Amino acid sequence: MGRRAVLEGLATGVLAQPWRGVVIHAADALNLTTRAQAALIAVGPPAALSGATSLALHGISAVDDTVVHLTVPYVRRVESRPGLVIHRAEFTEFDVVELDGLTVFSLDLALADFLCDGDKRTAFAALEQAMYGLSTDHCQRLRDNVLDRVLDRRSKRGIHRAQMLLALATGKAESPPESILRLVVVEAGFPVPEAQFEITDIDGRKFYVLDIAWPALRIALEYDGFAAHEERHERDAERDQRLAGRGWVTIRATAADLRDPSRVLAELETCFARRAA
């Protein structure tokens, strides 16, 4: 473009400079792929996109981080800067893949790192989302690959937490909030529930599918996402009545309950006490 055109573009806001040495179209400033590519150019090789950035590029929507995460070898002297976090670790060509022309940590490695170091709830939701829709064999293969990556980590921090999350994951949750809700109740001390539990009629036909369930006590926990349930109050109430006729008690949770689960946990405790008695 030439120096003058670049300076004019920056002055008028058509162009943006996220980091020294790289310029992008301002209209693409919120595009993850553009920011990721800009980070790779700004830092230079060898480097690989990692952490939440890697997971997002693999299509994991459970992670939501506008900061770009990049890993470089220990010998490189590169510092973090606003909007760009630099991590240090040794990696080989077998640890990275190319997505849209970008050098990215493989999915199993990115999951292993995030399960150990990332936010616990987000990491669990990301793992379940990565497993969702896979066949039983492929799901187990991914679990085994991630576990191998966890055990091979140079740092042992977070390994036990990662192993617990791997053991709890089923890949059945239909949304990240459902995964988080399941983790919340388990960490609160309740028995591990079943995910996406099917209730059938007398002929074996699927009647309902419960987000989270304890079949032995016939207790169900349903997550009501805003988009899915905004106009379904009457239908949900009718469904709860039909389930009650089959001996089930249903507790409903919302996004607010993920921020403060005290109400849901108190209702669960009451239900468990009554059903146990």
VOGUGU-205927 format. One line per 8 residues: number of its first residue (from 1); their letters; for each residue x, y, z of C-alpha. Coordinates in pm, whole numbers, plus 50000, padded with zeros to 5 digits. Example, Ala and Ser with C-alpha at 12.3 -4.5 7.8 and 13.67 -1.06 7.14 Angstrom:
% residues 2
1 = AS = 51230,49550,50780; 51367,49894,50714
***
This chain:
% residues 277
1 = MGRRAVLE = 50000,50000,50000; 50285,50232,50072; 50364,50426,50389; 50138,50720,50309; 49833,50503,50237; 49888,50307,50557; 49917,50623,50768; 49604,50768,50607
9 = GLATGVLA = 49417,50443,50670; 49519,50445,51037; 49430,50813,51074; 49083,50769,50922; 49008,50447,51110; 48991,50230,50799; 49296,50041,50924; 49390,49934,51276
17 = QPWRGVVI = 49719,49833,51433; 49653,49572,51704; 50027,49522,51768; 50347,49679,51647; 50448,49554,51305; 50107,49447,51178; 49808,49635,51031; 49459,49500,50964
25 = HAADALNL = 49130,49629,50827; 48942,49789,51116; 48623,49615,51003; 48793,49280,51079; 48920,49382,51422; 48664,49158,51599; 48721,48861,51369; 48911,48592,51559
33 = TTRAQAAL = 49084,48449,51252; 49211,48794,51155; 49337,48871,51506; 49499,48528,51530; 49680,48575,51201; 49790,48922,51306; 49932,48777,51629; 50131,48514,51442
41 = IAVGPPAA = 50273,48782,51211; 50355,49017,51499; 50539,48749,51699; 50688,48553,51411; 50781,48184,51400; 50813,47951,51575; 50480,48011,51747; 50140,47842,51766
49 = LSGATSLA = 49795,47958,51864; 49695,47788,52188; 49458,47795,52485; 49113,47946,52437; 49214,48081,52095; 49302,47734,51970; 48978,47585,52102; 48770,47860,51941
57 = LHGISAVD = 48943,47803,51606; 48858,47432,51640; 48491,47538,51660; 48445,47518,52039; 48199,47798,52116; 48203,47728,52491; 48515,47944,52518; 48464,48318,52484
65 = DTVVHLTV = 48791,48508,52510; 48873,48811,52297; 49239,48789,52396; 49464,48594,52159; 49672,48320,52322; 50001,48224,52159; 50267,47973,52267; 50636,48010,52186
73 = PYVRRVES = 50938,47794,52282; 51117,47874,52608; 51421,48012,52425; 51221,48290,52259; 51214,48629,52430; 50865,48747,52350; 50650,48936,52598; 50274,48958,52634
81 = RPGLVIHR = 50106,49280,52532; 49749,49416,52549; 49518,49169,52379; 49792,48909,52329; 49901,48659,52596; 50229,48476,52539; 50275,48128,52687; 50599,47930,52688
89 = AEFTEFDV = 50622,47557,52619; 50813,47318,52398; 50613,47177,52107; 50686,46984,51788; 50527,46954,51446; 50315,46670,51581; 50155,46906,51835; 50016,47151,51580
97 = VELDGLTV = 49773,47148,51290; 49691,47404,51022; 49346,47562,51029; 49264,47828,50769; 49636,47872,50715; 49701,47927,51087; 49936,47723,51305; 49718,47594,51590
105 = FSLDLALA = 49762,47348,51872; 49586,47018,51801; 49245,46977,51966; 49360,46715,52217; 49658,46925,52327; 49452,47242,52353; 49189,47061,52562; 49453,46909,52789
113 = DFLCDGDK = 49612,47247,52858; 49278,47416,52920; 49155,47138,53149; 49463,47192,53363; 49502,47570,53349; 49178,47725,53223; 48857,47818,53400; 48716,47489,53531
121 = RTAFAALE = 48357,47538,53416; 48457,47662,53072; 48707,47379,53033; 48447,47115,53118; 48193,47268,52880; 48458,47282,52605; 48547,46916,52656; 48183,46808,52641
129 = QAMYGLST = 48125,47016,52331; 48426,46857,52161; 48286,46513,52243; 47928,46593,52141; 47803,46404,51839; 48096,46164,51826; 48044,45790,51815; 48121,45598,52132
137 = DHCQRLRD = 48454,45477,51991; 48560,45822,51871; 48451,45979,52197; 48665,45736,52395; 48956,45790,52159; 48942,46165,52214; 48921,46112,52591; 49226,45881,52581
145 = NVLDRVLD = 49425,46122,52363; 49350,46414,52593; 49442,46208,52899; 49775,46112,52739; 49844,46479,52674; 49757,46566,53034; 49991,46302,53177; 50273,46408,52943
153 = RRSKRGIH = 50263,46771,53053; 50589,46913,53186; 50398,47092,53460; 50199,46867,53693; 49971,47150,53803; 49605,47081,53739; 49652,46715,53637; 49417,46576,53904
161 = RAQMLLAL = 49150,46831,53813; 49179,46742,53446; 49145,46371,53523; 48829,46437,53726; 48673,46641,53446; 48762,46377,53188; 48599,46107,53400; 48282,46314,53445
169 = ATGKAESP = 48240,46413,53078; 47986,46226,52866; 47960,46442,52554; 47581,46421,52575; 47505,46775,52690; 47333,46978,52418; 47473,47313,52535; 47763,47447,52744
177 = PESILRLV = 47528,47567,53025; 47395,47211,53063; 47752,47086,53108; 47826,47358,53362; 47507,47284,53555; 47599,46915,53576; 47944,47007,53707; 47792,47241,53965
185 = VVEAGFPV = 47567,46975,54120; 47847,46716,54130; 48085,46961,54298; 47809,47038,54549; 47824,46675,54660; 47522,46526,54483; 47554,46185,54312; 47672,46194,53952
193 = PEAQFEIT = 47354,46235,53743; 47275,46097,53399; 47282,46337,53106; 47009,46339,52840; 46811,46066,53015; 46532,45924,52798; 46186,45849,52933; 45987,45609,52717
201 = DIDGRKFY = 45624,45504,52703; 45495,45151,52753; 45585,45062,52393; 45942,45183,52431; 45891,45499,52229; 46079,45810,52346; 45849,46025,52555; 46083,46292,52699
209 = VLDIAWPA = 46457,46357,52722; 46574,46511,53049; 46882,46737,53058; 47001,46598,53393; 46838,46317,53590; 46869,46088,53889; 46643,45803,53765; 46650,45601,54088
217 = LRIALEYD = 46489,45891,54276; 46301,46029,53974; 46448,46376,54013; 46504,46585,53700; 46701,46907,53655; 46626,47106,53341; 46818,47405,53207; 46599,47676,53057
225 = GFAAHEER = 46807,47878,52814; 46656,48216,52728; 46634,48154,52353; 46490,47806,52387; 46240,47867,52665; 46130,48230,52638; 45795,48136,52484; 45763,47782,52624
233 = HERDAERD = 45647,47842,52980; 45306,47684,52929; 45448,47389,52738; 45717,47333,53005; 45456,47350,53281; 45243,47091,53102; 45546,46869,53054; 45635,46897,53424
241 = QRLAGRGW = 45279,46795,53515; 45298,46490,53290; 45632,46395,53444; 45482,46440,53790; 45211,46195,53690; 45491,45945,53629; 45642,46014,53970; 45906,46265,53864
249 = VTIRATAA = 45984,46597,54032; 46136,46861,53803; 46359,47151,53905; 46432,47421,53649; 46747,47631,53632; 46833,47944,53434; 47148,48138,53350; 47108,48330,53677
257 = DLRDPSRV = 47130,48002,53866; 47467,47928,53706; 47598,48253,53855; 47443,48177,54194; 47329,47814,54222; 47216,47838,54587; 46844,47819,54503; 46879,47516,54277
265 = LAELETCF = 47106,47335,54522; 46865,47402,54808; 46572,47264,54608; 46776,46960,54511; 46871,46897,54872; 46505,46910,54974; 46403,46673,54694; 46679,46426,54776
273 = ARRAA = 46584,46427,55144; 46218,46362,55067; 46284,46092,54808; 46544,45919,55026; 46297,45911,55313
***
